[in-house]
Each structure stands twice: as structure tokens, then as C-alpha cells.
Amino acid sequence: MAIEFYWGSGSPFAWRVMLTLEVKGLAYESKLLEFSKAEHKTPAYLRLNPRGKVPTLKDGDFVLYESLGIMSYLDRKYPDPPLFGKTAEETGLIWRTLAECESYMAPAGNKVVRPIFFGKGLDQVEEIQEAAQTLRQEFKMIDDRLARSNWLVGDKISAADIGVFPLVQLVLRAAGKEAAQPFHLGFLPLAQTFTNVARWVERIEALPNYQRTYPPHWRQ
Ligand SMILES: N[C@@H](CCC(=O)N[C@@H](CS)C(=O)NCC(=O)O)C(=O)O
């Protein structure tokens, strides 16, 4: 039975799971939910994921939500290529990177990106500037790591890269919007602000099925 993957366009948490599926070359049935139609809040979907969020994965009878849980499940179940490290040290560093992303980048990103995308809370200038400062520090940390290596951990793409990348893309997309301009967020042009991150983004964009994972509504 094919894997069913429930996702929403532009969700960085769903995007990291889709990238995992593609990097592993797994066949899956795409279940794109429209946020605008509240398809993630229907009784049928809430039975799969009582939080009413994306992503959710169904593999046979097994249903799982929470992107990092799904990524580690997929890696254990379908180990080729391994994405959570070949050594204990790599595994520890990958989880550290993911934990840093959830603890620092994701909350700060939310505070910057949401007002810019949805227009609500743009008057909270101090809060946005403070979150943007945290984000710049996080970008700097990954930029420093990427100055020494093509990938965040080890010598191959791992769950660390796949987990962080969609959040970086979301911040960059927000930074390019007109509503972001008064804040002088300092991320663009990326090749000048965070050179190593820019090269890493290109590396991920060059992955074989990357285009299939690109949020459809970002193309419009
Ligand atoms: N920690 C969750 C976060 C999932 C999440 O926040 N998804 C958002 C989209 S980015 C969502 O579905 N929001 C809809 C809602 O909360 O109603 C994960 O990693 O899967």
C-alpha cells in the first residue's frame, strides 16, 4: 500500500517531509490540503491528526504526525540513503541542529514571517526587529558551519539540511515581499549577506526531484 502524505503548500514542516520522501526515492500518494478551505480541520483529517496541522503521513495502517517524528520514522523504515547519520557523533550533531532549528529559528521565523505574509501585527515593530536579529544570528551560525563543509553535518545531505532548509526558504521569501522592506531584515541578496548559505540553497535546489517539492502557490 502506497504511503499517503498529507501536506499544505508553503508549510516548511510539510516541505521537510516531502524532501525526505524525494531524497529517499519513495513512492507516495500526495494529499494536498487547502488551508483556505480548512481541509486540515475536517473530521476525517482530525481523526488522522487531532492537532489539525500538516504534515501527516500514513504508511499502511500506521499514521504519524509531527515532521521530525515522520522524518526519523522514514529513515528507520527506509534506510537508503541514511539521513540521520552514519556514526553516533553524526546522529548527535544532526539532532542538535534540528533541535536548534525548532528552538530558535522556527519561533523567530514565525514572528517575522507571519506579519509579512498575512499583514496582521506589522505594527509590532520592536518584536519583529528582535526576532529578525535572532534569525540573523541563526543564519550566521549555519553560514559558519557551511564555510567548512557543503552540508550542515557530515559529507552528505542529512536530515539536518532537510529540516532547516524549508525554514530558510520561508524567511527568504518573506524578506523579498514589499511589506518586509521597511524592516531592513538584512537577508537579501543572500549571495552577499550569507554567502555559504546561498551556495547551500543552490545545492539543495539542484537535487533531482527538488522541483516537485517546491510549494505550488509560490509559483503563482
Ligand atoms: N511541529 C509541527 C508543526 C506543524 C505546523 O505548525 N503546521 C502548520 C503549517 S506550517 C499548520 O498545519 N497550521 C495549521 C493550523 O495550525 O491550523 C510539525 O513539525 O509537524
The ligand as an SDF file (V2000), in Angstrom:
LIG
                    3D

 20 19  0  0  0  0  0  0  0  0999 V2000
    5.5320   20.8430   14.9460 N   0  0  0  0  0  0  0  0  0  0  0  0
    4.7020   20.5720   13.8070 C   0  0  0  0  0  0  0  0  0  0  0  0
    4.2850   21.8960   13.1960 C   0  0  0  0  0  0  0  0  0  0  0  0
    3.2020   21.7280   12.1440 C   0  0  0  0  0  0  0  0  0  0  0  0
    2.5590   23.0620   11.7850 C   0  0  0  0  0  0  0  0  0  0  0  0
    2.6250   24.0400   12.5420 O   0  0  0  0  0  0  0  0  0  0  0  0
    1.9280   23.1110   10.6170 N   0  0  0  0  0  0  0  0  0  0  0  0
    1.2160   24.3150   10.2050 C   0  0  0  0  0  0  0  0  0  0  0  0
    1.6110   24.7110    8.7950 C   0  0  0  0  0  0  0  0  0  0  0  0
    3.2470   25.3260    8.7280 S   0  0  0  0  0  0  0  0  0  0  0  0
   -0.2660   24.0390   10.1780 C   0  0  0  0  0  0  0  0  0  0  0  0
   -0.6980   22.9910    9.7540 O   0  0  0  0  0  0  0  0  0  0  0  0
   -1.0490   25.0200   10.6140 N   0  0  0  0  0  0  0  0  0  0  0  0
   -2.4800   24.9670   10.5340 C   0  0  0  0  0  0  0  0  0  0  0  0
   -3.1510   25.2270   11.8410 C   0  0  0  0  0  0  0  0  0  0  0  0
   -2.4600   25.2640   12.8790 O   0  0  0  0  0  0  0  0  0  0  0  0
   -4.3480   25.4000   11.8120 O   0  0  0  0  0  0  0  0  0  0  0  0
    5.4820   19.7020   12.8190 C   0  0  0  0  0  0  0  0  0  0  0  0
    6.7150   19.7780   12.8340 O   0  0  0  0  0  0  0  0  0  0  0  0
    4.8820   18.9290   12.0670 O   0  0  0  0  0  0  0  0  0  0  0  0
  1  2  1  0
  2  3  1  0
  2 18  1  0
  3  4  1  0
  4  5  1  0
  5  6  2  0
  5  7  1  0
  7  8  1  0
  8  9  1  0
  8 11  1  0
  9 10  1  0
 11 12  2  0
 11 13  1  0
 13 14  1  0
 14 15  1  0
 15 16  2  0
 15 17  1  0
 18 19  2  0
 18 20  1  0
M  END
$$$$
